[in-house]
């Protein structure tokens, strides 16, 4: 018997410090191990708990889409960031990066 997405698999009790145990079946399915980070996302339907690497992957995908829409490559974006950081360092600390000259 398969479980439908969105259906509760099991209930767990919230402990004194707000801690809950993610059921073993879910930890195994999502490859969540001791020490892994998880994120909590509030949705209209409730709270979504995800392994942090899923969130990072989704964010990187979104950045990639935004870069494509702007017609920029990742290399161009990195170079732009270096320029901005250099200008901020020079402005705040009076230090210029002469290595690029």
Secondary structure, DSSP 4 states (H G I P E B T S, - for coil): -PPPTTS--------TTS--PPPHHHHHHTT--TT--EEEEEETTEEEEEEHHHHHHHHHHHHHHHHHHHT--HHHHHHHHHHHHHHHHHHHH----GGG-
